[in-house]
Every structure is written in C-alpha cells, then in structure tokens.
Amino acid sequence: MWLNIVLLALADLTPENAPRLKQAWRFDTQAKPPATGHAAKIAAFEATPVMAGKLLYVITPFNQVIALDPGIGVEKWRFDPHVAGRGYSEASARGVAVDKGRLFFGTLDARLIALDALRGKRLWEVKLGPSSNEGNYQVTSAPAVVGDTVIVGSAIGDNGRAVMDRGTVRAFDVKSGKLKWSWDPTPAGETGAANAWAPMAVDAERDMVLIPTGSASPDFYGGMRPGDNQYANSVTALQASTGKLL
C-alpha cells in the first residue's frame, strides 16, 4: 500500500495549474496483515495522513503507525501493536490523533493506545469493549482530543445478531489513560450497537464533542428495542470533560 505525495510551487490549486502537479516522493507502507485469510482480503487503506510538528503520520489498515519526514518521505519510526490474528468485520484505519506531543489511535482488536509522537514509544494502553472479542468490536476511526481528554468510539459489525455489543463511548485522561467517563447511546435492555464508528468532531472552546451514532440492534426489527432508541441514528453533543449531555 503506497502513500503518494505531490507538491505544487504555487499557493493555490486551480483547474489551470493542477496538471502541473508532480510527485515529490512515494512511500510503501509495507502493511502486514495479522494473519492470512479474511482480514487480508478486505483490507482497505482509508487513512488521512496527519501533519503535526515536523513529522507526517499515517496508519495502515492493520494499525501499524508510521512517522515520516514530510519533505523526503523517509521513515523516522514505526510502531506495530500486533493486532490479534483473527477474522474482522472490516480491516481499515482512518487516521490518528496528535496533540501536545502525544499520538492516539485505536486498533482492530479494540485497544486505545497512546504513543510519544516524537519517538513512537508506547505511553499507555487500555482495552475497550467485551472481554471475549470475536472480531465484531473494533476501533477504525481516530479518537478525538479535547483538552486533557481523549474520546473514542467503536465499530461494531451490523446485522450479525439480535443483541450486539453496546456502542459505549469512552473518555480517558490523556496522560494516564485512566477512564474519565462513559456514555451509552442506547437504553438499557436487550439491544446494543448504536455505536460511533465514524470520526467525531470537537469544539475545544466550548469543551464539546459531537458524536455521530449508527443504528441500534436489531437493525431492522424493533420489537426487542421498544421506545425511541434514545441517541441512535443521531448526532449528539456531549461536554468533553465530563460526558454530560448537551
């Protein structure tokens, strides 16, 4: 899987000067699947590279984080979390979050990891989701960082069963990895999912995180999830530092 970087000497890209774009460098991520089989077959490179400080960061579908020299495309460091070799409902990673010298990312086997952004050394790691993970509970989008809080959702396989894992959103202290709060978008009972799999948005000045949620389980039959499903299929604003509903 290749990362292609193009450069343009002009300040603005227009239809007229776009044909003059030239490739500056090309980098092979050498993304390695955790095992042969389904995960390797469905792998999709969906990451948006992140420029922070003097480094360019990219993450592979199997959660290997790579820091590059943005000028010449030379690898400075690489961190491999060694995700579990099992089947997954999807194999992708949409990016990382970098803030104040720390880099945060989630994994296919449902971990949240914090690294030293300059050196690539692990600072802390927490396990998310159920203790027995069959590959249906993952993290595929970058966490959101607001102040001293890092917030993470989950990707849960759709349409697999009536009662799926709950799509709980969790927030941790950026320095210690200690849990600060959790928020469940669905009512209590035999239901689940309504998870926040897509990227979240933040308003740091208002101490706010905007969370997009998917459908609750069962996806099509509502007999097991009476009521209004609370905050499934919605965009919900929470206070980032406390998890309070705004």
C-alpha positions in Angstrom: 0.0 0.0 0.0 1.5 3.2 -1.2 1.4 6.8 0.2 1.8 9.3 -2.7 2.8 12.9 -2.0 2.6 15.6 -4.6 3.9 19.2 -4.5 2.9 22.4 -6.2 5.0 25.5 -6.1 2.0 27.8 -6.2 0.0 28.9 -3.2 -3.4 27.8 -4.5 -4.5 24.8 -6.5 -6.7 25.7 -9.5 -8.0 23.8 -12.6 -5.4 25.6 -14.6 -2.3 24.6 -12.6 -3.5 21.2 -11.4 -1.9 19.5 -14.4 1.5 20.8 -13.2 1.4 18.7 -10.0 4.4 16.5 -9.8 5.1 13.6 -7.5 7.5 14.6 -4.7 8.0 11.1 -3.2 6.4 7.8 -2.8 6.4 5.6 0.3 5.5 1.9 0.6 3.8 1.2 4.0 4.5 -2.5 3.7 1.3 -3.0 5.6 1.3 -6.5 7.1 -1.9 -8.3 8.0 -2.1 -10.1 11.4 -2.8 -13.3 9.6 -3.8 -14.7 6.2 -7.5 -15.0 5.5 -10.4 -12.7 5.6 -8.7 -9.7 7.2 -6.0 -9.6 4.5 -8.6 -9.9 1.7 -10.8 -7.0 2.9 -8.1 -4.6 3.9 -8.7 -1.0 2.8 -6.3 1.9 3.0 -8.6 4.7 4.3 -6.2 6.8 6.4 -5.9 10.5 6.2 -2.2 11.4 6.9 -1.7 13.8 9.8 1.0 16.5 9.8 2.0 17.6 13.3 5.2 19.3 14.3 7.9 18.2 11.9 6.5 14.7 11.2 3.8 13.2 9.0 1.9 10.3 10.5 0.0 7.6 8.7 -1.6 4.4 9.9 -2.1 1.2 7.9 -5.3 -0.9 7.8 -3.6 -3.2 10.4 -2.8 -0.4 12.8 1.0 0.0 12.2 1.7 3.7 12.8 4.4 5.2 10.7 6.1 8.6 11.2 7.7 10.1 8.1 9.9 13.0 7.2 7.3 15.0 5.2 10.0 16.6 2.9 11.6 13.4 1.6 9.3 10.6 2.7 11.9 8.8 4.9 10.6 6.6 7.7 11.6 8.0 11.1 9.9 5.4 13.3 7.2 2.7 13.1 5.0 1.2 15.8 3.3 -2.2 15.4 0.7 -3.0 18.1 0.5 -6.6 16.8 -3.3 -6.9 16.5 -4.7 -10.3 17.2 -4.8 -12.7 14.2 -8.5 -13.3 13.9 -11.3 -12.6 11.5 -12.6 -9.0 11.5 -15.8 -7.4 10.2 -13.6 -4.8 8.5 -9.9 -4.1 8.2 -9.3 -0.3 8.0 -8.0 2.6 10.0 -9.0 6.2 9.2 -6.2 8.1 11.0 -4.6 9.1 14.2 -4.9 12.0 16.6 -1.9 14.0 17.7 -1.9 16.6 20.5 0.8 18.1 22.6 3.4 15.5 21.8 1.1 12.5 22.2 -0.3 10.3 19.4 -3.6 8.4 19.9 -5.1 5.6 17.9 -7.5 2.6 18.1 -6.9 -0.9 16.9 -8.9 -3.7 15.2 -8.8 -5.7 18.4 -10.3 -2.9 20.4 -7.5 -1.1 22.2 -6.7 2.6 22.6 -3.0 3.3 22.6 -1.1 6.5 23.3 2.4 7.0 21.9 5.2 9.5 22.3 4.6 11.3 19.0 8.3 12.2 18.5 9.8 8.8 19.3 7.0 6.3 18.8 7.3 4.8 22.2 4.2 3.4 24.0 3.0 5.6 26.8 -0.1 3.7 27.8 -2.7 1.3 26.5 -6.3 0.4 27.5 -8.6 -2.4 26.4 -12.0 -1.5 25.1 -15.2 -3.4 24.6 -16.1 -7.0 25.6 -13.6 -9.4 27.2 -14.3 -12.0 24.6 -14.0 -10.2 21.3 -14.8 -12.2 18.2 -13.7 -9.5 15.8 -17.1 -7.7 15.7 -16.0 -4.9 18.1 -13.2 -2.7 16.7 -11.9 0.8 16.5 -11.4 2.1 13.0 -11.6 5.9 13.3 -9.2 8.3 15.1 -10.0 9.3 18.6 -11.0 12.9 19.5 -8.9 15.0 21.8 -10.2 17.9 23.8 -8.0 19.4 26.5 -6.8 16.6 28.7 -9.4 14.2 27.5 -9.2 11.6 24.7 -12.6 10.2 23.5 -13.0 7.0 21.5 -16.0 5.2 19.9 -16.1 1.8 18.2 -17.0 -0.1 15.0 -19.5 -2.9 15.6 -20.5 -5.4 12.9 -24.0 -4.8 11.6 -26.8 -7.4 11.1 -24.9 -10.2 12.8 -27.3 -11.0 15.7 -30.2 -9.5 17.6 -28.1 -8.5 20.7 -24.8 -6.9 19.7 -22.2 -5.3 21.9 -23.2 -1.9 23.2 -21.8 1.2 21.4 -20.5 2.8 24.5 -18.3 5.9 24.0 -15.4 6.2 26.5 -13.2 9.1 27.5 -9.7 8.8 29.1 -7.1 11.1 30.7 -4.5 11.9 28.0 -1.6 11.5 30.4 -2.5 8.4 32.4 -5.1 6.5 30.3 -7.5 6.5 33.3 -11.2 6.3 32.4 -12.9 9.6 33.0 -16.4 8.9 31.8 -18.5 6.7 29.5 -21.8 7.3 27.6 -24.2 4.7 26.3 -26.4 5.9 23.4 -29.0 3.2 23.8 -31.5 2.5 26.6 -31.0 -0.4 29.0 -32.3 -3.8 27.8 -31.7 -6.3 25.1 -30.2 -4.1 22.5 -26.8 -2.8 21.5 -24.7 -1.1 18.8 -25.8 2.5 18.0 -22.0 2.9 18.0 -19.9 5.9 17.0 -17.7 4.4 14.3 -17.2 7.5 12.2 -14.8 10.4 13.1 -16.0 12.7 15.9 -15.8 16.5 15.7 -14.8 18.8 18.6 -15.3 22.4 19.6 -12.4 22.9 22.1 -13.5 26.4 23.1 -16.9 25.0 24.2 -15.5 21.8 25.7 -17.7 19.9 23.3 -17.5 16.7 21.3 -20.0 15.9 18.6 -20.7 12.2 18.3 -22.4 10.6 15.2 -24.1 7.3 16.0 -25.4 4.4 13.9 -28.4 2.1 14.2 -29.2 0.1 17.3 -29.5 -3.7 17.2 -31.5 -5.5 16.0 -31.0 -3.3 12.9 -34.4 -3.9 11.1 -36.7 -5.4 13.7 -37.7 -3.1 16.6 -39.6 -5.5 18.8 -36.7 -6.0 21.1 -35.8 -2.4 21.5 -39.0 -0.5 22.5 -39.0 3.2 22.9 -37.3 5.9 20.9 -33.8 4.3 20.9 -32.5 7.4 22.7 -29.5 8.6 20.8 -29.1 6.0 18.0 -29.1 7.3 14.4 -28.2 10.9 15.5 -25.5 13.5 16.2 -25.2 14.1 19.9 -23.2 16.8 21.6 -21.5 16.0 25.0 -19.4 18.0 27.3 -16.0 16.6 26.5 -14.5 16.8 30.1 -17.5 15.1 31.8 -19.6 13.3 29.2 -22.7 15.4 30.2 -25.4 15.5 27.5 -25.6 19.0 26.0 
